[in-house]
Amino acid sequence: MELTGSIKGISSDYLTKKFQISLEINEEKRLVEGYGALKDVNLLDISIKKHRKRRSLNANAYFHVLVSKLADCLGISKVRCKNMMVGRYGQPFILDNGAEAVIKTNIPASHMLENETVHCMPCGSKTEDGKEYVYYKVFRGSSTYDTKEMSILVDGVVSECQEQGIETLPPAELEKMLKMWKVSGGGRE
């Protein structure tokens, strides 16, 4: 159950010495519906973080339209094109220790760039024991982007499309779409 709200207080139970936190929740109906299913569960995963606006579905749809046109123009698959664009203009996957995620595998770039589930770009290679290994930087999927991150991604793809002579939205319409992202907050893929 994902909710938005704010912290209203924190206290400590005198007998158990455990802390309790009070939250004010915005989505009353979702909380009430989810509470029944979770109230008797002994252990929950809890995550509280600063709210960030998500990019709009219009931005995501426009991104995919541009990727499709660019892929057709370049004569490559849409999956490869999306991975290339996310690798150039997207956001890296950050590990809990703050480092950017990198994987090492013997899968060649020609295969990895056709992967629809993990967005990776080659960032190096090394021969070990006679075998060639490729290092890939891992990127987050666009469904996790906030409005600023999605704006960077779309702006980069627009630029690449324009270099290929692909028609894109006029600057005024693109600016209007960007303003809508900031106001509406959007949703997920």
Backbone hydrogen bonds in HBPLUS format (Angstrom, degrees):
<---DONOR---> <-ACCEPTOR-->    atom                        ^
c    i                          cat <-CA-CA->   ^        H-A-AA   ^      H-
h    n   atom  resd res      DA  || num        DHA   H-A  angle D-A-AA Bond
n    s   type  num  typ     dist DA aas  dist angle  dist       angle   num
A0026-ASN N   A0004-THR O   2.90 MM  22  5.72 172.8  1.90 153.8 152.5     1
A0006-SER N   A0024-GLU O   2.94 MM  18  5.30 147.4  2.05 141.0 151.6     2
A0024-GLU N   A0006-SER O   2.80 MM  18  5.30 165.2  1.82 160.8 166.0     3
A0008-LYS N   A0022-SER O   2.78 MM  14  5.32 172.9  1.79 144.6 146.4     4
A0022-SER N   A0009-GLY O   2.78 MM  13  4.98 172.6  1.79 142.5 144.0     5
A0011-SER N   A0020-GLN O   2.83 MM   9  5.25 159.6  1.87 154.1 159.0     6
A0020-GLN N   A0011-SER O   2.75 MM   9  5.25 157.8  1.79 149.1 151.6     7
A0013-ASP N   A0018-LYS O   2.85 MM   5  5.50 172.0  1.86 159.3 158.7     8
A0017-LYS N   A0013-ASP O   2.76 MM   4  5.14 139.6  1.92 143.4 152.4     9
A0031-LEU N   A0027-GLU O   3.01 MM   4  6.20 157.4  2.06 154.9 161.9    10
A0032-VAL N   A0028-GLU O   2.97 MM   4  6.20 167.4  1.98 157.7 160.3    11
A0033-GLU N   A0029-LYS O   2.98 MM   4  6.18 165.4  2.00 153.1 157.2    12
A0034-GLY N   A0030-ARG O   2.95 MM   4  6.01 157.2  2.00 144.5 150.9    13
A0035-TYR N   A0031-LEU O   2.80 MM   4  5.78 144.2  1.93 150.0 159.6    14
A0038-LEU N   A0034-GLY O   3.26 MM   4  6.46 134.6  2.48 145.0 157.4    15
A0038-LEU N   A0035-TYR O   3.05 MM   3  5.20 135.1  2.26 101.5 114.3    16
A0039-LYS N   A0035-TYR O   2.79 MM   4  5.53 140.0  1.95 165.1 168.5    17
A0041-VAL N   A0038-LEU O   3.12 MM   3  5.36 166.4  2.14 115.4 119.4    18
A0055-ARG N   A0145-TYR O   3.38 MM  90  6.37 152.0  2.46 147.9 141.1    19
A0187-GLY N   A0055-ARG O   2.97 MM 132  6.17 127.4  2.25 140.8 139.9    20
A0060-ASN N   A0056-SER O   3.20 MM   4  6.60 156.5  2.26 144.8 151.0    21
A0061-ALA N   A0057-LEU O   2.78 MM   4  5.99 161.5  1.81 152.0 157.3    22
A0062-TYR N   A0058-ASN O   2.88 MM   4  6.04 161.4  1.92 148.2 153.4    23
A0063-PHE N   A0059-ALA O   2.91 MM   4  6.10 156.0  1.97 145.6 152.4    24
A0064-HIS N   A0060-ASN O   3.02 MM   4  6.33 159.8  2.07 151.0 155.2    25
A0065-VAL N   A0061-ALA O   2.96 MM   4  6.24 151.8  2.04 148.9 157.2    26
A0066-LEU N   A0062-TYR O   2.96 MM   4  6.20 165.9  1.98 154.1 157.2    27
A0067-VAL N   A0063-PHE O   2.94 MM   4  6.18 160.3  1.98 149.7 155.6    28
A0068-SER N   A0064-HIS O   2.98 MM   4  6.08 156.8  2.04 142.7 148.6    29
A0069-LYS N   A0065-VAL O   3.04 MM   4  6.34 161.2  2.08 151.8 156.1    30
A0070-LEU N   A0066-LEU O   2.87 MM   4  6.05 163.2  1.89 154.9 159.9    31
A0071-ALA N   A0067-VAL O   2.84 MM   4  5.96 158.5  1.89 148.8 154.9    32
A0072-ASP N   A0068-SER O   3.06 MM   4  6.27 161.7  2.09 147.4 152.0    33
A0073-CYS N   A0069-LYS O   3.00 MM   4  6.22 158.4  2.05 146.4 152.5    34
A0074-LEU N   A0070-LEU O   2.88 MM   4  6.09 155.6  1.94 151.3 157.7    35
A0075-GLY N   A0071-ALA O   2.83 MM   4  5.82 120.3  2.19 140.8 156.1    36
A0076-ILE N   A0071-ALA O   3.04 MM   5  5.11 158.8  2.09 142.1 145.6    37
A0075-GLY N   A0072-ASP O   3.30 MM   3  5.07 142.0  2.46  91.5 102.1    38
A0081-CYS N   A0077-SER O   3.00 MM   4  6.25 163.1  2.03 149.1 154.2    39
A0082-LYS N   A0078-LYS O   2.85 MM   4  6.02 160.8  1.89 148.5 153.8    40
A0083-ASN N   A0079-VAL O   2.95 MM   4  6.20 166.5  1.97 153.8 157.4    41
A0084-MET N   A0080-ARG O   2.89 MM   4  6.12 153.9  1.96 148.4 156.1    42
A0085-MET N   A0081-CYS O   2.91 MM   4  6.17 159.7  1.96 152.7 157.8    43
A0086-VAL N   A0082-LYS O   2.84 MM   4  6.04 165.8  1.86 157.5 161.6    44
A0087-GLY N   A0083-ASN O   2.86 MM   4  5.89 149.0  1.95 139.5 148.8    45
A0088-ARG N   A0084-MET O   2.96 MM   4  6.19 135.5  2.17 138.8 150.2    46
A0089-TYR N   A0085-MET O   2.82 MM   4  5.88 166.8  1.84 156.0 159.6    47
A0090-GLY N   A0086-VAL O   2.72 MM   4  4.25 135.1  1.92 120.9 127.2    48
A0140-ARG N   A0091-GLN O   2.83 MM  49  5.80 160.8  1.87 163.5 169.4    49
A0093-PHE N   A0138-VAL O   2.91 MM  45  5.67 168.1  1.93 137.7 135.1    50
A0101-ALA N   A0093-PHE O   2.85 MM   8  5.61 165.7  1.87 169.8 169.7    51
A0095-LEU N   A0099-ALA O   2.76 MM   4  5.41 172.6  1.77 170.4 168.4    52
A0098-GLY N   A0095-LEU O   2.89 MM   3  5.32 161.7  1.92 119.0 122.7    53
A0138-VAL N   A0101-ALA O   2.98 MM  37  5.46 171.7  1.99 148.2 147.8    54
A0103-ILE N   A0136-TYR O   2.88 MM  33  5.28 155.1  1.94 148.1 154.0    55
A0136-TYR N   A0103-ILE O   2.81 MM  33  5.28 158.8  1.86 154.0 161.2    56
A0105-THR N   A0134-VAL O   3.03 MM  29  5.56 161.5  2.06 151.1 155.9    57
A0134-VAL N   A0105-THR O   2.77 MM  29  5.56 171.0  1.77 170.2 167.7    58
A0111-HIS N   A0108-PRO O   2.99 MM   3  5.59 142.5  2.13 114.9 124.3    59
A0112-MET N   A0108-PRO O   3.03 MM   4  6.31 164.7  2.06 152.0 156.9    60
A0113-LEU N   A0109-ALA O   2.97 MM   4  5.84 163.6  1.99 152.6 153.8    61
A0114-GLU N   A0111-HIS O   3.06 MM   3  5.38 152.3  2.14 107.3 116.0    62
A0115-ASN N   A0112-MET O   3.12 MM   3  5.27 162.1  2.15 111.5 113.8    63
A0139-PHE N   A0119-HIS O   2.76 MM  20  5.28 163.1  1.79 163.9 163.9    64
A0121-MET N   A0137-LYS O   3.04 MM  16  5.41 148.6  2.14 143.6 153.4    65
A0137-LYS N   A0121-MET O   2.87 MM  16  5.41 155.2  1.93 162.4 156.2    66
A0123-CYS N   A0135-TYR O   2.76 MM  12  5.59 165.2  1.78 150.6 150.7    67
A0135-TYR N   A0124-GLY O   2.80 MM  11  5.07 174.6  1.80 138.2 140.1    68
A0126-LYS N   A0133-TYR O   2.86 MM   7  5.28 151.6  1.95 147.7 154.1    69
A0133-TYR N   A0126-LYS O   2.81 MM   7  5.28 165.1  1.83 155.0 160.2    70
A0128-GLU N   A0131-LYS O   2.81 MM   3  5.28 154.9  1.87 155.7 156.8    71
A0131-LYS N   A0128-GLU O   2.89 MM   3  5.28 165.8  1.91 119.2 123.8    72
A0144-THR N   A0141-GLY O   3.06 MM   3  5.98 171.2  2.07 127.7 130.5    73
A0145-TYR N   A0142-SER O   3.09 MM   3  5.20 166.5  2.11 110.4 114.5    74
A0150-MET N   A0146-ASP O   2.93 MM   4  6.11 162.9  1.96 158.5 163.8    75
A0151-SER N   A0147-THR O   2.93 MM   4  5.98 148.7  2.02 141.2 149.9    76
A0152-ILE N   A0148-LYS O   3.07 MM   4  6.39 154.2  2.14 148.3 153.9    77
A0153-LEU N   A0149-GLU O   3.11 MM   4  6.39 159.1  2.15 146.2 151.6    78
A0154-VAL N   A0150-MET O   2.88 MM   4  6.10 170.3  1.89 155.8 157.8    79
A0155-ASP N   A0151-SER O   2.86 MM   4  5.92 164.1  1.88 149.2 154.5    80
A0156-GLY N   A0152-ILE O   3.04 MM   4  6.17 155.3  2.10 144.2 150.4    81
A0157-VAL N   A0153-LEU O   3.08 MM   4  6.37 158.8  2.13 150.2 155.7    82
A0158-VAL N   A0154-VAL O   2.80 MM   4  5.99 159.8  1.84 156.4 162.5    83
A0159-SER N   A0155-ASP O   3.02 MM   4  6.21 158.6  2.06 144.9 150.1    84
A0160-GLU N   A0156-GLY O   3.08 MM   4  6.38 157.6  2.14 145.7 151.3    85
A0161-CYS N   A0157-VAL O   2.88 MM   4  6.10 156.8  1.94 150.7 157.3    86
A0162-GLN N   A0158-VAL O   2.90 MM   4  6.13 160.9  1.94 153.8 158.8    87
A0163-GLU N   A0159-SER O   3.03 MM   4  6.31 150.9  2.12 145.9 153.6    88
A0164-GLN N   A0160-GLU O   3.28 MM   4  6.55 135.1  2.49 136.3 147.1    89
A0164-GLN N   A0161-CYS O   3.01 MM   3  5.16 131.9  2.24  99.4 112.8    90
A0166-ILE N   A0161-CYS O   2.88 MM   5  4.99 162.6  1.91 148.1 142.2    91
A0165-GLY N   A0162-GLN O   3.03 MM   3  4.91 158.4  2.08 101.3 107.9    92
A0173-GLU N   A0170-PRO O   2.98 MM   3  5.41 118.8  2.36 111.9 126.5    93
A0174-LEU N   A0170-PRO O   2.98 MM   4  6.25 161.7  2.01 160.1 166.1    94
A0175-GLU N   A0171-PRO O   2.85 MM   4  6.00 156.4  1.91 147.5 154.0    95
A0176-LYS N   A0172-ALA O   2.97 MM   4  6.18 150.5  2.06 140.2 148.4    96
A0177-MET N   A0173-GLU O   2.91 MM   4  6.18 154.6  1.98 146.6 153.1    97
A0178-LEU N   A0174-LEU O   2.94 MM   4  6.25 154.2  2.01 146.9 154.0    98
A0179-LYS N   A0175-GLU O   2.97 MM   4  6.28 153.4  2.05 147.7 154.5    99
A0180-MET N   A0176-LYS O   2.99 MM   4  6.28 150.3  2.08 145.4 153.9   100
A0181-TRP N   A0177-MET O   3.01 MM   4  6.37 146.4  2.13 146.3 155.0   101
A0182-LYS N   A0178-LEU O   3.26 MM   4  6.61 155.3  2.32 145.6 150.7   102
A0183-VAL N   A0179-LYS O   3.12 MM   4  6.39 145.4  2.24 144.5 153.9   103
A0184-SER N   A0180-MET O   2.81 MM   4  5.82 172.6  1.81 159.5 161.0   104
A0185-GLY N   A0181-TRP O   2.97 MM   4  5.42 152.9  2.05 135.2 143.4   105
